Amino acid sequence: MSNFTSKPSNAWNLFTYFNFAVAALMMAGGIWSLEASFSAKGYYAMAALMLVYSTASITKAVRDQEENNRIYNKIEDAKTERLLAEVSA
C-alpha cells in the first residue's frame, strides 16, 4: 500500500482563489446591474451566498468521507495482515 499523497501546487491554489474572486465579482456585478427592486437584488445576493456556502460544505463533507474511508481501509488492511500472520505462523 502506498502512503503517497499528492499536494496541490501553489500555482493551482492561486488559480483557484483567482477563479473564485472573478466569479464572486461577476456575480456581484450582475446583481448590482440587475434592473429589479432592492428586495429582489437582496434575494439573489442571499441565494448566491448560500450557494457558495453549501458548495464549500458539500466539498468538505465529501472530502471528510473519503478520508474516513481511507482510515477505515487502513485499519481493515492491518487486521487482515495480522490475521494472515497468525494463520501462517
N, CA and C atoms as an extended XYZ file, in Angstrom:
267
Properties=species:S:1:pos:R:3:atomname:S:1:resname:S:1:resid:I:1 pbc="F F F"
N         0.843       -1.170        0.000 N   MET     1
C         0.000        0.000        0.000 CA  MET     1
C         0.893        1.240        0.000 C   MET     1
N         0.522        2.205       -0.786 N   SER     2
C         1.319        3.416       -0.912 CA  SER     2
C         0.812        4.494        0.047 C   SER     2
N         1.748        5.203        0.661 N   ASN     3
C         1.389        6.316        1.546 CA  ASN     3
C         1.542        7.647        0.846 C   ASN     3
N         1.697        7.616       -0.482 N   PHE     4
C         1.892        8.841       -1.249 CA  PHE     4
C         0.595        9.634       -1.309 C   PHE     4
N         0.677       10.887       -0.924 N   THR     5
C        -0.456       11.793       -1.081 CA  THR     5
C         0.002       12.979       -1.909 C   THR     5
N        -0.789       13.316       -2.893 N   SER     6
C        -0.408       14.442       -3.741 CA  SER     6
C        -0.811       15.747       -3.070 C   SER     6
N         0.049       16.713       -3.174 N   LYS     7
C        -0.197       18.024       -2.587 CA  LYS     7
C        -0.360       19.019       -3.731 C   LYS     7
N        -1.429       19.800       -3.726 N   PRO     8
C        -1.610       20.752       -4.818 CA  PRO     8
C        -0.515       21.823       -4.799 C   PRO     8
N        -0.138       22.249       -5.986 N   SER     9
C         0.927       23.250       -6.089 CA  SER     9
C         0.405       24.626       -5.701 C   SER     9
N         1.333       25.522       -5.429 N   ASN    10
C         0.964       26.901       -5.097 CA  ASN    10
C         0.281       27.572       -6.284 C   ASN    10
N         0.716       27.225       -7.504 N   ALA    11
C         0.105       27.803       -8.698 CA  ALA    11
C        -1.365       27.391       -8.797 C   ALA    11
N        -1.653       26.127       -8.499 N   TRP    12
C        -3.038       25.663       -8.542 CA  TRP    12
C        -3.883       26.378       -7.485 C   TRP    12
N        -3.353       26.535       -6.275 N   ASN    13
C        -4.077       27.249       -5.220 CA  ASN    13
C        -4.359       28.689       -5.633 C   ASN    13
N        -3.365       29.357       -6.191 N   LEU    14
C        -3.547       30.732       -6.652 CA  LEU    14
C        -4.603       30.789       -7.752 C   LEU    14
N        -4.569       29.842       -8.663 N   PHE    15
C        -5.539       29.779       -9.754 CA  PHE    15
C        -6.956       29.623       -9.216 C   PHE    15
N        -7.153       28.745       -8.244 N   THR    16
C        -8.497       28.532       -7.707 CA  THR    16
C        -8.990       29.764       -6.940 C   THR    16
N        -8.119       30.402       -6.177 N   TYR    17
C        -8.528       31.623       -5.469 CA  TYR    17
C        -8.883       32.732       -6.465 C   TYR    17
N        -8.092       32.845       -7.522 N   PHE    18
C        -8.348       33.850       -8.551 CA  PHE    18
C        -9.696       33.582       -9.222 C   PHE    18
N        -9.957       32.331       -9.569 N   ASN    19
C       -11.234       31.986      -10.197 CA  ASN    19
C       -12.406       32.293       -9.282 C   ASN    19
N       -12.272       31.993       -7.997 N   PHE    20
C       -13.340       32.303       -7.051 CA  PHE    20
C       -13.576       33.808       -6.985 C   PHE    20
N       -12.504       34.588       -6.920 N   ALA    21
C       -12.646       36.044       -6.845 CA  ALA    21
C       -13.321       36.597       -8.096 C   ALA    21
N       -12.925       36.111       -9.257 N   VAL    22
C       -13.542       36.573      -10.503 CA  VAL    22
C       -15.023       36.214      -10.528 C   VAL    22
N       -15.349       34.978      -10.149 N   ALA    23
C       -16.753       34.556      -10.146 CA  ALA    23
C       -17.574       35.385       -9.165 C   ALA    23
N       -17.022       35.664       -7.979 N   ALA    24
C       -17.742       36.468       -6.989 CA  ALA    24
C       -17.960       37.888       -7.502 C   ALA    24
N       -16.946       38.464       -8.130 N   LEU    25
C       -17.091       39.817       -8.689 CA  LEU    25
C       -18.106       39.844       -9.825 C   LEU    25
N       -18.089       38.822      -10.661 N   MET    26
C       -19.063       38.766      -11.752 CA  MET    26
C       -20.488       38.636      -11.219 C   MET    26
N       -20.662       37.801      -10.191 N   MET    27
C       -21.989       37.643       -9.597 CA  MET    27
C       -22.440       38.948       -8.951 C   MET    27
N       -21.546       39.595       -8.205 N   ALA    28
C       -21.895       40.869       -7.568 CA  ALA    28
C       -22.224       41.928       -8.611 C   ALA    28
N       -21.437       41.978       -9.675 N   GLY    29
C       -21.717       42.938      -10.753 CA  GLY    29
C       -23.036       42.663      -11.442 C   GLY    29
N       -23.333       41.395      -11.656 N   GLY    30
C       -24.600       41.036      -12.276 CA  GLY    30
C       -25.782       41.407      -11.401 C   GLY    30
N       -25.670       41.174      -10.114 N   ILE    31
C       -26.764       41.535       -9.203 CA  ILE    31
C       -26.895       43.052       -9.114 C   ILE    31
N       -25.759       43.740       -9.070 N   TRP    32
C       -25.777       45.203       -8.967 CA  TRP    32
C       -26.452       45.841      -10.188 C   TRP    32
N       -26.139       45.319      -11.377 N   SER    33
C       -26.681       45.923      -12.595 CA  SER    33
C       -28.062       45.387      -12.966 C   SER    33
N       -28.592       44.452      -12.204 N   LEU    34
C       -29.905       43.886      -12.461 CA  LEU    34
C       -30.970       44.959      -12.303 C   LEU    34
N       -31.869       45.028      -13.270 N   GLU    35
C       -32.953       46.005      -13.189 CA  GLU    35
C       -34.113       45.366      -12.446 C   GLU    35
N       -33.991       45.393      -11.126 N   ALA    36
C       -35.024       44.818      -10.266 CA  ALA    36
C       -35.074       45.630       -8.985 C   ALA    36
N       -36.075       45.337       -8.173 N   SER    37
C       -36.202       46.056       -6.906 CA  SER    37
C       -35.053       45.668       -5.973 C   SER    37
N       -34.880       46.502       -4.963 N   PHE    38
C       -33.817       46.250       -3.987 CA  PHE    38
C       -34.027       44.915       -3.281 C   PHE    38
N       -35.273       44.571       -2.989 N   SER    39
C       -35.552       43.304       -2.314 CA  SER    39
C       -35.229       42.118       -3.222 C   SER    39
N       -35.472       42.218       -4.510 N   ALA    40
C       -35.126       41.140       -5.441 CA  ALA    40
C       -33.608       40.982       -5.528 C   ALA    40
N       -32.906       42.099       -5.564 N   LYS    41
C       -31.442       42.032       -5.574 CA  LYS    41
C       -30.923       41.373       -4.296 C   LYS    41
N       -31.539       41.727       -3.163 N   GLY    42
C       -31.156       41.112       -1.897 CA  GLY    42
C       -31.405       39.619       -1.894 C   GLY    42
N       -32.532       39.209       -2.473 N   TYR    43
C       -32.842       37.780       -2.558 CA  TYR    43
C       -31.781       37.057       -3.383 C   TYR    43
N       -31.427       37.602       -4.543 N   TYR    44
C       -30.406       36.978       -5.378 CA  TYR    44
C       -29.041       36.958       -4.691 C   TYR    44
N       -28.723       38.016       -3.959 N   ALA    45
C       -27.447       38.051       -3.233 CA  ALA    45
C       -27.413       36.984       -2.139 C   ALA    45
N       -28.505       36.837       -1.402 N   MET    46
C       -28.557       35.798       -0.363 CA  MET    46
C       -28.479       34.399       -0.983 C   MET    46
N       -29.153       34.214       -2.110 N   ALA    47
C       -29.102       32.913       -2.783 CA  ALA    47
C       -27.687       32.601       -3.251 C   ALA    47
N       -26.976       33.608       -3.765 N   ALA    48
C       -25.601       33.401       -4.212 CA  ALA    48
C       -24.689       33.045       -3.045 C   ALA    48
N       -24.842       33.747       -1.916 N   LEU    49
C       -24.033       33.439       -0.734 CA  LEU    49
C       -24.336       32.044       -0.208 C   LEU    49
N       -25.605       31.654       -0.203 N   MET    50
C       -25.984       30.321        0.257 CA  MET    50
C       -25.415       29.259       -0.668 C   MET    50
N       -25.404       29.521       -1.963 N   LEU    51
C       -24.841       28.572       -2.922 CA  LEU    51
C       -23.350       28.378       -2.685 C   LEU    51
N       -22.630       29.465       -2.437 N   VAL    52
C       -21.199       29.363       -2.151 CA  VAL    52
C       -20.971       28.580       -0.860 C   VAL    52
N       -21.745       28.891        0.179 N   TYR    53
C       -21.586       28.207        1.455 CA  TYR    53
C       -21.900       26.722        1.331 C   TYR    53
N       -22.988       26.398        0.647 N   SER    54
C       -23.359       24.984        0.527 CA  SER    54
C       -22.375       24.224       -0.345 C   SER    54
N       -21.788       24.866       -1.337 N   THR    55
C       -20.758       24.219       -2.153 CA  THR    55
C       -19.538       23.892       -1.311 C   THR    55
N       -19.122       24.834       -0.479 N   ALA    56
C       -17.973       24.579        0.407 CA  ALA    56
C       -18.309       23.474        1.409 C   ALA    56
N       -19.521       23.469        1.926 N   SER    57
C       -19.918       22.445        2.902 CA  SER    57
C       -19.952       21.057        2.292 C   SER    57
N       -20.520       20.929        1.097 N   ILE    58
C       -20.603       19.606        0.485 CA  ILE    58
C       -19.223       19.121        0.068 C   ILE    58
N       -18.361       20.032       -0.354 N   THR    59
C       -16.993       19.650       -0.689 CA  THR    59
C       -16.274       19.118        0.541 C   THR    59
N       -16.445       19.785        1.666 N   LYS    60
C       -15.828       19.321        2.915 CA  LYS    60
C       -16.399       17.982        3.339 C   LYS    60
N       -17.709       17.797        3.193 N   ALA    61
C       -18.332       16.535        3.587 CA  ALA    61
C       -17.811       15.376        2.734 C   ALA    61
N       -17.674       15.601        1.440 N   VAL    62
C       -17.165       14.552        0.551 CA  VAL    62
C       -15.712       14.241        0.887 C   VAL    62
N       -14.907       15.270        1.129 N   ARG    63
C       -13.507       15.053        1.482 CA  ARG    63
C       -13.372       14.318        2.809 C   ARG    63
N       -14.173       14.713        3.798 N   ASP    64
C       -14.132       14.040        5.095 CA  ASP    64
C       -14.536       12.577        4.979 C   ASP    64
N       -15.542       12.284        4.156 N   GLN    65
C       -15.963       10.899        3.951 CA  GLN    65
C       -14.853       10.091        3.292 C   GLN    65
N       -14.170       10.674        2.322 N   GLU    66
C       -13.059        9.991        1.650 CA  GLU    66
C       -11.926        9.702        2.637 C   GLU    66
N       -11.589       10.683        3.477 N   GLU    67
C       -10.543       10.467        4.475 CA  GLU    67
C       -10.961        9.394        5.482 C   GLU    67
N       -12.222        9.398        5.872 N   ASN    68
C       -12.730        8.402        6.800 CA  ASN    68
C       -12.634        7.008        6.174 C   ASN    68
N       -13.003        6.884        4.917 N   ASN    69
C       -12.911        5.592        4.232 CA  ASN    69
C       -11.461        5.130        4.114 C   ASN    69
N       -10.550        6.071        3.875 N   ARG    70
C        -9.136        5.723        3.755 CA  ARG    70
C        -8.606        5.186        5.087 C   ARG    70
N        -8.965        5.825        6.191 N   ILE    71
C        -8.524        5.371        7.514 CA  ILE    71
C        -9.152        4.018        7.832 C   ILE    71
N       -10.438        3.857        7.528 N   TYR    72
C       -11.117        2.584        7.777 CA  TYR    72
C       -10.451        1.464        6.984 C   TYR    72
N       -10.100        1.749        5.723 N   ASN    73
C        -9.444        0.729        4.900 CA  ASN    73
C        -8.070        0.370        5.456 C   ASN    73
N        -7.342        1.342        5.991 N   LYS    74
C        -6.037        1.046        6.598 CA  LYS    74
C        -6.203        0.135        7.808 C   LYS    74
N        -7.216        0.393        8.619 N   ILE    75
C        -7.474       -0.438        9.802 CA  ILE    75
C        -7.846       -1.852        9.368 C   ILE    75
N        -8.705       -1.961        8.369 N   GLU    76
C        -9.102       -3.280        7.880 CA  GLU    76
C        -7.917       -4.034        7.281 C   GLU    76
N        -7.041       -3.323        6.553 N   ASP    77
C        -5.843       -3.961        5.992 CA  ASP    77
C        -4.926       -4.468        7.101 C   ASP    77
N        -4.775       -3.681        8.172 N   ALA    78
C        -3.926       -4.098        9.288 CA  ALA    78
C        -4.515       -5.325        9.976 C   ALA    78
N        -5.830       -5.358       10.154 N   LYS    79
C        -6.467       -6.525       10.765 CA  LYS    79
C        -6.273       -7.758        9.893 C   LYS    79
N        -6.421       -7.603        8.591 N   THR    80
C        -6.249       -8.732        7.671 CA  THR    80
C        -4.817       -9.242        7.695 C   THR    80
N        -3.857       -8.326        7.683 N   GLU    81
C        -2.449       -8.733        7.726 CA  GLU    81
C        -2.133       -9.459        9.035 C   GLU    81
N        -2.674       -8.980       10.147 N   ARG    82
C        -2.451       -9.642       11.431 CA  ARG    82
C        -3.064      -11.042       11.439 C   ARG    82
N        -4.258      -11.170       10.912 N   LEU    83
C        -4.926      -12.470       10.836 CA  LEU    83
C        -4.139      -13.438        9.949 C   LEU    83
N        -3.660      -12.963        8.817 N   LEU    84
C        -2.863      -13.803        7.921 CA  LEU    84
C        -1.550      -14.215        8.591 C   LEU    84
N        -0.941      -13.305        9.337 N   ALA    85
C         0.304      -13.628       10.032 CA  ALA    85
C         0.070      -14.686       11.092 C   ALA    85
N        -1.062      -14.577       11.813 N   GLU    86
C        -1.394      -15.579       12.831 CA  GLU    86
C        -1.668      -16.938       12.214 C   GLU    86
N        -2.346      -16.959       11.093 N   VAL    87
C        -2.693      -18.221       10.430 CA  VAL    87
C        -1.452      -18.892        9.860 C   VAL    87
N        -0.573      -18.101        9.258 N   SER    88
C         0.628      -18.675        8.632 CA  SER    88
C         1.705      -19.058        9.652 C   SER    88
N         1.581      -18.571       10.886 N   ALA    89
C         2.587      -18.890       11.904 CA  ALA    89
C         2.392      -20.238       12.532 C   ALA    89
